[in-house]
Amino acid sequence: DLNENVDPFYRLFISRLSFSTGEQHLREVFEAFGELKHVTLVRDPVTAESRGYAFVEFVNYADYVYAYRKSRNLKWTFVNPV
């Protein structure tokens, strides 16, 4: 849930995702940067289809910073079915 108590300094906004990218795929990609607390793929409330963006929250601030620096140029050339 995006409204729970979240420290914004631990949460990355991921945009321009393929609509077929799933939460599990995001988790697999971003776990390489550190331990994750939450992965939230934002979906349309009516159709449940991806809106093409997500939030990835890290447990540790240092992992968040590392992911921010290293993931800025990630190329989403592969997708994972929902």
PyMOL Python script that loads the backbone (N, CA, C, O; Angstrom):
from pymol import cmd

cmd.read_pdbstr("""\
ATOM      1  N   ASP A   1       0.846  -1.180   0.000  1.00  0.00           N
ATOM      2  CA  ASP A   1       0.000   0.000   0.000  1.00  0.00           C
ATOM      3  C   ASP A   1       0.888   1.238   0.000  1.00  0.00           C
ATOM      4  O   ASP A   1       1.791   1.352   0.829  1.00  0.00           O
ATOM      5  N   LEU A   2       0.644   2.154  -0.909  1.00  0.00           N
ATOM      6  CA  LEU A   2       1.485   3.340  -1.035  1.00  0.00           C
ATOM      7  C   LEU A   2       1.279   4.336   0.093  1.00  0.00           C
ATOM      8  O   LEU A   2       2.072   5.268   0.229  1.00  0.00           O
ATOM      9  N   ASN A   3       0.240   4.172   0.908  1.00  0.00           N
ATOM     10  CA  ASN A   3      -0.058   5.129   1.959  1.00  0.00           C
ATOM     11  C   ASN A   3       0.453   4.717   3.334  1.00  0.00           C
ATOM     12  O   ASN A   3       0.227   5.428   4.314  1.00  0.00           O
ATOM     13  N   GLU A   4       1.133   3.588   3.420  1.00  0.00           N
ATOM     14  CA  GLU A   4       1.628   3.155   4.725  1.00  0.00           C
ATOM     15  C   GLU A   4       2.816   4.011   5.132  1.00  0.00           C
ATOM     16  O   GLU A   4       3.304   4.810   4.333  1.00  0.00           O
ATOM     17  N   ASN A   5       3.281   3.858   6.344  1.00  0.00           N
ATOM     18  CA  ASN A   5       4.402   4.654   6.841  1.00  0.00           C
ATOM     19  C   ASN A   5       5.665   4.276   6.087  1.00  0.00           C
ATOM     20  O   ASN A   5       6.222   3.195   6.276  1.00  0.00           O
ATOM     21  N   VAL A   6       6.103   5.180   5.235  1.00  0.00           N
ATOM     22  CA  VAL A   6       7.248   4.937   4.384  1.00  0.00           C
ATOM     23  C   VAL A   6       8.194   6.117   4.483  1.00  0.00           C
ATOM     24  O   VAL A   6       7.772   7.273   4.447  1.00  0.00           O
ATOM     25  N   ASP A   7       9.469   5.819   4.608  1.00  0.00           N
ATOM     26  CA  ASP A   7      10.471   6.874   4.559  1.00  0.00           C
ATOM     27  C   ASP A   7      10.813   7.100   3.092  1.00  0.00           C
ATOM     28  O   ASP A   7      11.344   6.196   2.448  1.00  0.00           O
ATOM     29  N   PRO A   8      10.524   8.280   2.544  1.00  0.00           N
ATOM     30  CA  PRO A   8      10.757   8.512   1.117  1.00  0.00           C
ATOM     31  C   PRO A   8      12.219   8.415   0.719  1.00  0.00           C
ATOM     32  O   PRO A   8      12.531   8.290  -0.465  1.00  0.00           O
ATOM     33  N   PHE A   9      13.117   8.472   1.688  1.00  0.00           N
ATOM     34  CA  PHE A   9      14.537   8.372   1.378  1.00  0.00           C
ATOM     35  C   PHE A   9      14.999   6.932   1.189  1.00  0.00           C
ATOM     36  O   PHE A   9      16.183   6.688   0.959  1.00  0.00           O
ATOM     37  N   TYR A  10      14.090   5.993   1.282  1.00  0.00           N
ATOM     38  CA  TYR A  10      14.411   4.584   1.055  1.00  0.00           C
ATOM     39  C   TYR A  10      13.667   4.040  -0.161  1.00  0.00           C
ATOM     40  O   TYR A  10      13.808   2.860  -0.483  1.00  0.00           O
ATOM     41  N   ARG A  11      12.887   4.863  -0.837  1.00  0.00           N
ATOM     42  CA  ARG A  11      11.992   4.406  -1.897  1.00  0.00           C
ATOM     43  C   ARG A  11      12.365   5.019  -3.242  1.00  0.00           C
ATOM     44  O   ARG A  11      12.466   6.238  -3.380  1.00  0.00           O
ATOM     45  N   LEU A  12      12.569   4.148  -4.232  1.00  0.00           N
ATOM     46  CA  LEU A  12      12.857   4.582  -5.597  1.00  0.00           C
ATOM     47  C   LEU A  12      11.583   4.571  -6.427  1.00  0.00           C
ATOM     48  O   LEU A  12      10.751   3.674  -6.297  1.00  0.00           O
ATOM     49  N   PHE A  13      11.446   5.555  -7.261  1.00  0.00           N
ATOM     50  CA  PHE A  13      10.369   5.604  -8.243  1.00  0.00           C
ATOM     51  C   PHE A  13      10.950   5.074  -9.553  1.00  0.00           C
ATOM     52  O   PHE A  13      11.943   5.605 -10.051  1.00  0.00           O
ATOM     53  N   ILE A  14      10.340   4.040 -10.106  1.00  0.00           N
ATOM     54  CA  ILE A  14      10.814   3.415 -11.338  1.00  0.00           C
ATOM     55  C   ILE A  14       9.756   3.679 -12.408  1.00  0.00           C
ATOM     56  O   ILE A  14       8.598   3.288 -12.258  1.00  0.00           O
ATOM     57  N   SER A  15      10.166   4.345 -13.491  1.00  0.00           N
ATOM     58  CA  SER A  15       9.202   4.691 -14.535  1.00  0.00           C
ATOM     59  C   SER A  15       9.604   4.095 -15.876  1.00  0.00           C
ATOM     60  O   SER A  15      10.661   3.485 -16.033  1.00  0.00           O
ATOM     61  N   ARG A  16       8.707   4.302 -16.834  1.00  0.00           N
ATOM     62  CA  ARG A  16       8.919   3.861 -18.213  1.00  0.00           C
ATOM     63  C   ARG A  16       9.103   2.343 -18.314  1.00  0.00           C
ATOM     64  O   ARG A  16       9.901   1.857 -19.115  1.00  0.00           O
ATOM     65  N   LEU A  17       8.359   1.611 -17.496  1.00  0.00           N
ATOM     66  CA  LEU A  17       8.407   0.154 -17.532  1.00  0.00           C
ATOM     67  C   LEU A  17       7.515  -0.370 -18.645  1.00  0.00           C
ATOM     68  O   LEU A  17       6.504   0.238 -18.994  1.00  0.00           O
ATOM     69  N   SER A  18       7.909  -1.497 -19.185  1.00  0.00           N
ATOM     70  CA  SER A  18       7.031  -2.192 -20.110  1.00  0.00           C
ATOM     71  C   SER A  18       5.778  -2.600 -19.338  1.00  0.00           C
ATOM     72  O   SER A  18       5.863  -2.946 -18.160  1.00  0.00           O
ATOM     73  N   PHE A  19       4.639  -2.562 -19.978  1.00  0.00           N
ATOM     74  CA  PHE A  19       3.391  -2.931 -19.302  1.00  0.00           C
ATOM     75  C   PHE A  19       3.344  -4.412 -18.957  1.00  0.00           C
ATOM     76  O   PHE A  19       2.479  -4.839 -18.192  1.00  0.00           O
ATOM     77  N   SER A  20       4.252  -5.195 -19.503  1.00  0.00           N
ATOM     78  CA  SER A  20       4.287  -6.623 -19.171  1.00  0.00           C
ATOM     79  C   SER A  20       5.317  -6.944 -18.085  1.00  0.00           C
ATOM     80  O   SER A  20       5.490  -8.111 -17.734  1.00  0.00           O
ATOM     81  N   THR A  21       5.999  -5.939 -17.551  1.00  0.00           N
ATOM     82  CA  THR A  21       6.949  -6.159 -16.460  1.00  0.00           C
ATOM     83  C   THR A  21       6.177  -6.428 -15.182  1.00  0.00           C
ATOM     84  O   THR A  21       5.265  -5.677 -14.836  1.00  0.00           O
ATOM     85  N   GLY A  22       6.531  -7.483 -14.483  1.00  0.00           N
ATOM     86  CA  GLY A  22       5.838  -7.854 -13.251  1.00  0.00           C
ATOM     87  C   GLY A  22       6.631  -7.514 -12.001  1.00  0.00           C
ATOM     88  O   GLY A  22       7.818  -7.194 -12.071  1.00  0.00           O
ATOM     89  N   GLU A  23       5.956  -7.586 -10.847  1.00  0.00           N
ATOM     90  CA  GLU A  23       6.602  -7.288  -9.571  1.00  0.00           C
ATOM     91  C   GLU A  23       7.760  -8.228  -9.282  1.00  0.00           C
ATOM     92  O   GLU A  23       8.788  -7.802  -8.756  1.00  0.00           O
ATOM     93  N   GLN A  24       7.605  -9.500  -9.620  1.00  0.00           N
ATOM     94  CA  GLN A  24       8.668 -10.467  -9.352  1.00  0.00           C
ATOM     95  C   GLN A  24       9.932 -10.106 -10.132  1.00  0.00           C
ATOM     96  O   GLN A  24      11.041 -10.208  -9.607  1.00  0.00           O
ATOM     97  N   HIS A  25       9.765  -9.694 -11.353  1.00  0.00           N
ATOM     98  CA  HIS A  25      10.919  -9.303 -12.165  1.00  0.00           C
ATOM     99  C   HIS A  25      11.612  -8.076 -11.559  1.00  0.00           C
ATOM    100  O   HIS A  25      12.840  -8.037 -11.480  1.00  0.00           O
ATOM    101  N   LEU A  26      10.843  -7.089 -11.136  1.00  0.00           N
ATOM    102  CA  LEU A  26      11.416  -5.917 -10.483  1.00  0.00           C
ATOM    103  C   LEU A  26      12.183  -6.308  -9.228  1.00  0.00           C
ATOM    104  O   LEU A  26      13.279  -5.810  -8.970  1.00  0.00           O
ATOM    105  N   ARG A  27      11.586  -7.206  -8.454  1.00  0.00           N
ATOM    106  CA  ARG A  27      12.236  -7.679  -7.230  1.00  0.00           C
ATOM    107  C   ARG A  27      13.579  -8.336  -7.562  1.00  0.00           C
ATOM    108  O   ARG A  27      14.582  -8.065  -6.902  1.00  0.00           O
ATOM    109  N   GLU A  28      13.601  -9.181  -8.563  1.00  0.00           N
ATOM    110  CA  GLU A  28      14.839  -9.869  -8.939  1.00  0.00           C
ATOM    111  C   GLU A  28      15.913  -8.880  -9.382  1.00  0.00           C
ATOM    112  O   GLU A  28      17.082  -9.038  -9.033  1.00  0.00           O
ATOM    113  N   VAL A  29      15.529  -7.874 -10.138  1.00  0.00           N
ATOM    114  CA  VAL A  29      16.502  -6.880 -10.616  1.00  0.00           C
ATOM    115  C   VAL A  29      17.048  -6.052  -9.459  1.00  0.00           C
ATOM    116  O   VAL A  29      18.260  -5.863  -9.353  1.00  0.00           O
ATOM    117  N   PHE A  30      16.171  -5.557  -8.591  1.00  0.00           N
ATOM    118  CA  PHE A  30      16.608  -4.622  -7.559  1.00  0.00           C
ATOM    119  C   PHE A  30      17.166  -5.295  -6.315  1.00  0.00           C
ATOM    120  O   PHE A  30      17.829  -4.631  -5.518  1.00  0.00           O
ATOM    121  N   GLU A  31      16.926  -6.582  -6.117  1.00  0.00           N
ATOM    122  CA  GLU A  31      17.558  -7.290  -5.002  1.00  0.00           C
ATOM    123  C   GLU A  31      19.067  -7.348  -5.173  1.00  0.00           C
ATOM    124  O   GLU A  31      19.794  -7.547  -4.200  1.00  0.00           O
ATOM    125  N   ALA A  32      19.540  -7.176  -6.390  1.00  0.00           N
ATOM    126  CA  ALA A  32      20.983  -7.152  -6.636  1.00  0.00           C
ATOM    127  C   ALA A  32      21.649  -5.959  -5.952  1.00  0.00           C
ATOM    128  O   ALA A  32      22.861  -5.968  -5.737  1.00  0.00           O
ATOM    129  N   PHE A  33      20.869  -4.934  -5.609  1.00  0.00           N
ATOM    130  CA  PHE A  33      21.409  -3.733  -4.976  1.00  0.00           C
ATOM    131  C   PHE A  33      21.293  -3.770  -3.457  1.00  0.00           C
ATOM    132  O   PHE A  33      21.948  -2.985  -2.772  1.00  0.00           O
ATOM    133  N   GLY A  34      20.474  -4.664  -2.924  1.00  0.00           N
ATOM    134  CA  GLY A  34      20.322  -4.755  -1.471  1.00  0.00           C
ATOM    135  C   GLY A  34      18.970  -5.337  -1.088  1.00  0.00           C
ATOM    136  O   GLY A  34      18.137  -5.632  -1.945  1.00  0.00           O
ATOM    137  N   GLU A  35      18.768  -5.496   0.215  1.00  0.00           N
ATOM    138  CA  GLU A  35      17.539  -6.091   0.745  1.00  0.00           C
ATOM    139  C   GLU A  35      16.347  -5.154   0.522  1.00  0.00           C
ATOM    140  O   GLU A  35      16.414  -3.959   0.809  1.00  0.00           O
ATOM    141  N   LEU A  36      15.267  -5.722   0.007  1.00  0.00           N
ATOM    142  CA  LEU A  36      14.067  -4.940  -0.283  1.00  0.00           C
ATOM    143  C   LEU A  36      13.026  -5.104   0.812  1.00  0.00           C
ATOM    144  O   LEU A  36      12.882  -6.175   1.400  1.00  0.00           O
ATOM    145  N   LYS A  37      12.313  -4.035   1.070  1.00  0.00           N
ATOM    146  CA  LYS A  37      11.193  -4.073   2.011  1.00  0.00           C
ATOM    147  C   LYS A  37       9.884  -4.280   1.254  1.00  0.00           C
ATOM    148  O   LYS A  37       9.062  -5.109   1.644  1.00  0.00           O
ATOM    149  N   HIS A  38       9.691  -3.518   0.161  1.00  0.00           N
ATOM    150  CA  HIS A  38       8.472  -3.614  -0.646  1.00  0.00           C
ATOM    151  C   HIS A  38       8.783  -3.337  -2.107  1.00  0.00           C
ATOM    152  O   HIS A  38       9.671  -2.551  -2.436  1.00  0.00           O
ATOM    153  N   VAL A  39       8.034  -3.996  -2.969  1.00  0.00           N
ATOM    154  CA  VAL A  39       8.013  -3.677  -4.395  1.00  0.00           C
ATOM    155  C   VAL A  39       6.556  -3.491  -4.751  1.00  0.00           C
ATOM    156  O   VAL A  39       5.744  -4.396  -4.556  1.00  0.00           O
ATOM    157  N   THR A  40       6.215  -2.318  -5.276  1.00  0.00           N
ATOM    158  CA  THR A  40       4.822  -2.025  -5.605  1.00  0.00           C
ATOM    159  C   THR A  40       4.727  -1.599  -7.067  1.00  0.00           C
ATOM    160  O   THR A  40       5.174  -0.514  -7.438  1.00  0.00           O
ATOM    161  N   LEU A  41       4.152  -2.450  -7.875  1.00  0.00           N
ATOM    162  CA  LEU A  41       3.866  -2.122  -9.263  1.00  0.00           C
ATOM    163  C   LEU A  41       2.496  -1.461  -9.282  1.00  0.00           C
ATOM    164  O   LEU A  41       1.513  -2.067  -8.854  1.00  0.00           O
ATOM    165  N   VAL A  42       2.417  -0.246  -9.763  1.00  0.00           N
ATOM    166  CA  VAL A  42       1.153   0.495  -9.744  1.00  0.00           C
ATOM    167  C   VAL A  42       0.271   0.001 -10.877  1.00  0.00           C
ATOM    168  O   VAL A  42       0.694  -0.081 -12.031  1.00  0.00           O
ATOM    169  N   ARG A  43      -0.970  -0.329 -10.520  1.00  0.00           N
ATOM    170  CA  ARG A  43      -1.918  -0.892 -11.473  1.00  0.00           C
ATOM    171  C   ARG A  43      -3.176  -0.042 -11.561  1.00  0.00           C
ATOM    172  O   ARG A  43      -3.540   0.660 -10.617  1.00  0.00           O
ATOM    173  N   ASP A  44      -3.827  -0.121 -12.703  1.00  0.00           N
ATOM    174  CA  ASP A  44      -5.105   0.550 -12.888  1.00  0.00           C
ATOM    175  C   ASP A  44      -6.126  -0.127 -11.974  1.00  0.00           C
ATOM    176  O   ASP A  44      -6.214  -1.355 -11.965  1.00  0.00           O
ATOM    177  N   PRO A  45      -6.897   0.642 -11.208  1.00  0.00           N
ATOM    178  CA  PRO A  45      -7.846   0.030 -10.270  1.00  0.00           C
ATOM    179  C   PRO A  45      -9.004  -0.705 -10.943  1.00  0.00           C
ATOM    180  O   PRO A  45      -9.620  -1.573 -10.324  1.00  0.00           O
ATOM    181  N   VAL A  46      -9.303  -0.382 -12.171  1.00  0.00           N
ATOM    182  CA  VAL A  46     -10.420  -1.032 -12.868  1.00  0.00           C
ATOM    183  C   VAL A  46      -9.956  -2.266 -13.639  1.00  0.00           C
ATOM    184  O   VAL A  46     -10.551  -3.338 -13.529  1.00  0.00           O
ATOM    185  N   THR A  47      -8.882  -2.103 -14.423  1.00  0.00           N
ATOM    186  CA  THR A  47      -8.432  -3.203 -15.287  1.00  0.00           C
ATOM    187  C   THR A  47      -7.361  -4.068 -14.651  1.00  0.00           C
ATOM    188  O   THR A  47      -7.113  -5.180 -15.117  1.00  0.00           O
ATOM    189  N   ALA A  48      -6.724  -3.585 -13.601  1.00  0.00           N
ATOM    190  CA  ALA A  48      -5.610  -4.264 -12.923  1.00  0.00           C
ATOM    191  C   ALA A  48      -4.368  -4.384 -13.801  1.00  0.00           C
ATOM    192  O   ALA A  48      -3.448  -5.134 -13.474  1.00  0.00           O
ATOM    193  N   GLU A  49      -4.335  -3.661 -14.900  1.00  0.00           N
ATOM    194  CA  GLU A  49      -3.156  -3.674 -15.760  1.00  0.00           C
ATOM    195  C   GLU A  49      -2.129  -2.674 -15.234  1.00  0.00           C
ATOM    196  O   GLU A  49      -2.479  -1.669 -14.615  1.00  0.00           O
ATOM    197  N   SER A  50      -0.871  -2.965 -15.488  1.00  0.00           N
ATOM    198  CA  SER A  50       0.218  -2.085 -15.057  1.00  0.00           C
ATOM    199  C   SER A  50       0.054  -0.699 -15.671  1.00  0.00           C
ATOM    200  O   SER A  50      -0.399  -0.547 -16.806  1.00  0.00           O
ATOM    201  N   ARG A  51       0.435   0.298 -14.891  1.00  0.00           N
ATOM    202  CA  ARG A  51       0.453   1.673 -15.406  1.00  0.00           C
ATOM    203  C   ARG A  51       1.850   2.060 -15.889  1.00  0.00           C
ATOM    204  O   ARG A  51       2.061   3.192 -16.324  1.00  0.00           O
ATOM    205  N   GLY A  52       2.798   1.136 -15.816  1.00  0.00           N
ATOM    206  CA  GLY A  52       4.136   1.377 -16.343  1.00  0.00           C
ATOM    207  C   GLY A  52       5.099   2.030 -15.374  1.00  0.00           C
ATOM    208  O   GLY A  52       6.154   2.516 -15.782  1.00  0.00           O
ATOM    209  N   TYR A  53       4.750   2.049 -14.086  1.00  0.00           N
ATOM    210  CA  TYR A  53       5.688   2.561 -13.097  1.00  0.00           C
ATOM    211  C   TYR A  53       5.535   1.808 -11.787  1.00  0.00           C
ATOM    212  O   TYR A  53       4.525   1.148 -11.544  1.00  0.00           O
ATOM    213  N   ALA A  54       6.558   1.919 -10.947  1.00  0.00           N
ATOM    214  CA  ALA A  54       6.579   1.152  -9.699  1.00  0.00           C
ATOM    215  C   ALA A  54       7.387   1.908  -8.645  1.00  0.00           C
ATOM    216  O   ALA A  54       8.062   2.897  -8.930  1.00  0.00           O
ATOM    217  N   PHE A  55       7.287   1.404  -7.427  1.00  0.00           N
ATOM    218  CA  PHE A  55       8.081   1.905  -6.310  1.00  0.00           C
ATOM    219  C   PHE A  55       8.823   0.722  -5.716  1.00  0.00           C
ATOM    220  O   PHE A  55       8.244  -0.344  -5.508  1.00  0.00           O
ATOM    221  N   VAL A  56      10.104   0.915  -5.445  1.00  0.00           N
ATOM    222  CA  VAL A  56      10.932  -0.117  -4.837  1.00  0.00           C
ATOM    223  C   VAL A  56      11.505   0.470  -3.555  1.00  0.00           C
ATOM    224  O   VAL A  56      12.218   1.473  -3.590  1.00  0.00           O
ATOM    225  N   GLU A  57      11.194  -0.153  -2.429  1.00  0.00           N
ATOM    226  CA  GLU A  57      11.644   0.357  -1.134  1.00  0.00           C
ATOM    227  C   GLU A  57      12.701  -0.569  -0.548  1.00  0.00           C
ATOM    228  O   GLU A  57      12.525  -1.787  -0.501  1.00  0.00           O
ATOM    229  N   PHE A  58      13.793   0.025  -0.106  1.00  0.00           N
ATOM    230  CA  PHE A  58      14.902  -0.725   0.468  1.00  0.00           C
ATOM    231  C   PHE A  58      14.865  -0.686   1.988  1.00  0.00           C
ATOM    232  O   PHE A  58      14.324   0.244   2.585  1.00  0.00           O
ATOM    233  N   VAL A  59      15.448  -1.707   2.603  1.00  0.00           N
ATOM    234  CA  VAL A  59      15.544  -1.772   4.060  1.00  0.00           C
ATOM    235  C   VAL A  59      16.605  -0.801   4.543  1.00  0.00           C
ATOM    236  O   VAL A  59      16.417  -0.126   5.556  1.00  0.00           O
ATOM    237  N   ASN A  60      17.725  -0.724   3.822  1.00  0.00           N
ATOM    238  CA  ASN A  60      18.857   0.100   4.246  1.00  0.00           C
ATOM    239  C   ASN A  60      19.063   1.296   3.313  1.00  0.00           C
ATOM    240  O   ASN A  60      18.955   1.180   2.092  1.00  0.00           O
ATOM    241  N   TYR A  61      19.360   2.436   3.916  1.00  0.00           N
ATOM    242  CA  TYR A  61      19.570   3.653   3.144  1.00  0.00           C
ATOM    243  C   TYR A  61      20.757   3.510   2.186  1.00  0.00           C
ATOM    244  O   TYR A  61      20.682   3.971   1.047  1.00  0.00           O
ATOM    245  N   ALA A  62      21.831   2.888   2.622  1.00  0.00           N
ATOM    246  CA  ALA A  62      23.018   2.722   1.767  1.00  0.00           C
ATOM    247  C   ALA A  62      22.672   1.919   0.515  1.00  0.00           C
ATOM    248  O   ALA A  62      23.192   2.208  -0.563  1.00  0.00           O
ATOM    249  N   ASP A  63      21.809   0.922   0.640  1.00  0.00           N
ATOM    250  CA  ASP A  63      21.380   0.134  -0.520  1.00  0.00           C
ATOM    251  C   ASP A  63      20.531   0.975  -1.469  1.00  0.00           C
ATOM    252  O   ASP A  63      20.635   0.852  -2.689  1.00  0.00           O
ATOM    253  N   TYR A  64      19.696   1.825  -0.892  1.00  0.00           N
ATOM    254  CA  TYR A  64      18.886   2.739  -1.700  1.00  0.00           C
ATOM    255  C   TYR A  64      19.791   3.649  -2.536  1.00  0.00           C
ATOM    256  O   TYR A  64      19.577   3.807  -3.738  1.00  0.00           O
ATOM    257  N   VAL A  65      20.786   4.236  -1.907  1.00  0.00           N
ATOM    258  CA  VAL A  65      21.699   5.140  -2.605  1.00  0.00           C
ATOM    259  C   VAL A  65      22.450   4.383  -3.698  1.00  0.00           C
ATOM    260  O   VAL A  65      22.591   4.877  -4.816  1.00  0.00           O
ATOM    261  N   TYR A  66      22.928   3.195  -3.375  1.00  0.00           N
ATOM    262  CA  TYR A  66      23.642   2.370  -4.350  1.00  0.00           C
ATOM    263  C   TYR A  66      22.737   2.056  -5.546  1.00  0.00           C
ATOM    264  O   TYR A  66      23.163   2.181  -6.694  1.00  0.00           O
ATOM    265  N   ALA A  67      21.514   1.656  -5.284  1.00  0.00           N
ATOM    266  CA  ALA A  67      20.567   1.335  -6.357  1.00  0.00           C
ATOM    267  C   ALA A  67      20.255   2.573  -7.191  1.00  0.00           C
ATOM    268  O   ALA A  67      20.174   2.494  -8.417  1.00  0.00           O
ATOM    269  N   TYR A  68      20.080   3.704  -6.536  1.00  0.00           N
ATOM    270  CA  TYR A  68      19.793   4.948  -7.253  1.00  0.00           C
ATOM    271  C   TYR A  68      20.919   5.270  -8.233  1.00  0.00           C
ATOM    272  O   TYR A  68      20.673   5.598  -9.394  1.00  0.00           O
ATOM    273  N   ARG A  69      22.127   5.174  -7.759  1.00  0.00           N
ATOM    274  CA  ARG A  69      23.282   5.517  -8.602  1.00  0.00           C
ATOM    275  C   ARG A  69      23.479   4.519  -9.742  1.00  0.00           C
ATOM    276  O   ARG A  69      23.771   4.912 -10.872  1.00  0.00           O
ATOM    277  N   LYS A  70      23.322   3.249  -9.448  1.00  0.00           N
ATOM    278  CA  LYS A  70      23.615   2.214 -10.437  1.00  0.00           C
ATOM    279  C   LYS A  70      22.456   1.935 -11.398  1.00  0.00           C
ATOM    280  O   LYS A  70      22.682   1.476 -12.517  1.00  0.00           O
ATOM    281  N   SER A  71      21.231   2.206 -10.977  1.00  0.00           N
ATOM    282  CA  SER A  71      20.077   1.826 -11.801  1.00  0.00           C
ATOM    283  C   SER A  71      19.587   2.937 -12.715  1.00  0.00           C
ATOM    284  O   SER A  71      18.688   2.711 -13.526  1.00  0.00           O
ATOM    285  N   ARG A  72      20.145   4.110 -12.606  1.00  0.00           N
ATOM    286  CA  ARG A  72      19.659   5.235 -13.417  1.00  0.00           C
ATOM    287  C   ARG A  72      19.772   4.975 -14.908  1.00  0.00           C
ATOM    288  O   ARG A  72      19.000   5.526 -15.693  1.00  0.00           O
ATOM    289  N   ASN A  73      20.713   4.154 -15.303  1.00  0.00           N
ATOM    290  CA  ASN A  73      20.903   3.881 -16.723  1.00  0.00           C
ATOM    291  C   ASN A  73      20.531   2.449 -17.111  1.00  0.00           C
ATOM    292  O   ASN A  73      20.932   1.964 -18.170  1.00  0.00           O
ATOM    293  N   LEU A  74      19.771   1.783 -16.261  1.00  0.00           N
ATOM    294  CA  LEU A  74      19.329   0.430 -16.605  1.00  0.00           C
ATOM    295  C   LEU A  74      18.491   0.467 -17.875  1.00  0.00           C
ATOM    296  O   LEU A  74      17.644   1.344 -18.047  1.00  0.00           O
ATOM    297  N   LYS A  75      18.728  -0.461 -18.735  1.00  0.00           N
ATOM    298  CA  LYS A  75      17.923  -0.595 -19.946  1.00  0.00           C
ATOM    299  C   LYS A  75      16.960  -1.769 -19.731  1.00  0.00           C
ATOM    300  O   LYS A  75      17.381  -2.904 -19.507  1.00  0.00           O
ATOM    301  N   TRP A  76      15.697  -1.475 -19.801  1.00  0.00           N
ATOM    302  CA  TRP A  76      14.680  -2.507 -19.590  1.00  0.00           C
ATOM    303  C   TRP A  76      14.420  -3.212 -20.912  1.00  0.00           C
ATOM    304  O   TRP A  76      13.378  -3.029 -21.541  1.00  0.00           O
ATOM    305  N   THR A  77      15.393  -4.024 -21.319  1.00  0.00           N
ATOM    306  CA  THR A  77      15.294  -4.708 -22.615  1.00  0.00           C
ATOM    307  C   THR A  77      14.615  -6.056 -22.486  1.00  0.00           C
ATOM    308  O   THR A  77      14.361  -6.724 -23.488  1.00  0.00           O
ATOM    309  N   PHE A  78      14.322  -6.457 -21.276  1.00  0.00           N
ATOM    310  CA  PHE A  78      13.674  -7.736 -21.061  1.00  0.00           C
ATOM    311  C   PHE A  78      12.466  -7.521 -20.161  1.00  0.00           C
ATOM    312  O   PHE A  78      12.435  -6.589 -19.357  1.00  0.00           O
ATOM    313  N   VAL A  79      11.492  -8.377 -20.301  1.00  0.00           N
ATOM    314  CA  VAL A  79      10.274  -8.222 -19.511  1.00  0.00           C
ATOM    315  C   VAL A  79       9.915  -9.549 -18.892  1.00  0.00           C
ATOM    316  O   VAL A  79      10.397 -10.602 -19.308  1.00  0.00           O
ATOM    317  N   ASN A  80       9.068  -9.484 -17.900  1.00  0.00           N
ATOM    318  CA  ASN A  80       8.594 -10.672 -17.213  1.00  0.00           C
ATOM    319  C   ASN A  80       7.073 -10.633 -17.243  1.00  0.00           C
ATOM    320  O   ASN A  80       6.488  -9.666 -16.755  1.00  0.00           O
ATOM    321  N   PRO A  81       6.417 -11.632 -17.788  1.00  0.00           N
ATOM    322  CA  PRO A  81       4.950 -11.612 -17.810  1.00  0.00           C
ATOM    323  C   PRO A  81       4.377 -11.467 -16.415  1.00  0.00           C
ATOM    324  O   PRO A  81       4.930 -12.000 -15.453  1.00  0.00           O
ATOM    325  N   VAL A  82       3.289 -10.760 -16.303  1.00  0.00           N
ATOM    326  CA  VAL A  82       2.641 -10.484 -15.019  1.00  0.00           C
ATOM    327  C   VAL A  82       2.189 -11.765 -14.371  1.00  0.00           C
ATOM    328  O   VAL A  82       1.620 -11.738 -13.280  1.00  0.00           O
TER     329      VAL A  82
END
""", "prot")
cmd.dss("prot")
cmd.show_as("cartoon", "prot")
cmd.util.cbc("prot")
cmd.orient("prot")
